[in-house]
Amino acid sequence: MTDDPLESLRRLCLALPESTERISHGGPAWFVRGKKMFVTYTDRNHDDRTTCWCAAPPGVQEALLAEDPQRFFRPPYVGHRGWLGVYLDVPQDWTELAEIVTDAYRTVAPKHLVARLE
């Protein structure tokens, strides 16, 4: 991965089948087939932090928040729906983040696209 968290995140997201990128709510966001958002990037938009917000399967947000609140948080607006916030301005385990991004994709993508990941 590069030192630029946006470029690293972009590479992870765009590697997934039929993912697209566009600006949404003031920052880069990634969508399945241009329709369903699965990850969004924020750079000091809601606070003074660089973060990403990821769709997450049920229970993941709570588990990761309990495990490491220095890296994970409940994002505004979508946190009540289970989305996971990840601080990108702290040392990051990019292998784990790749799994989080892939799980975000799986959460919103149609089953036949998810099957292409197997």
Secondary structure, 3 states (H helix, E strand, C coil): CCCCHHHHHHHHHHCCCCEEEEEECCEEEEEECCCEEEEEEEECCCCCCEEEEECCCCCHHHHHHHHCCCCEECCCCCHHHCCEEEECCCCCCHHHHHHHHHHHHHHHCCHHHHHCCC
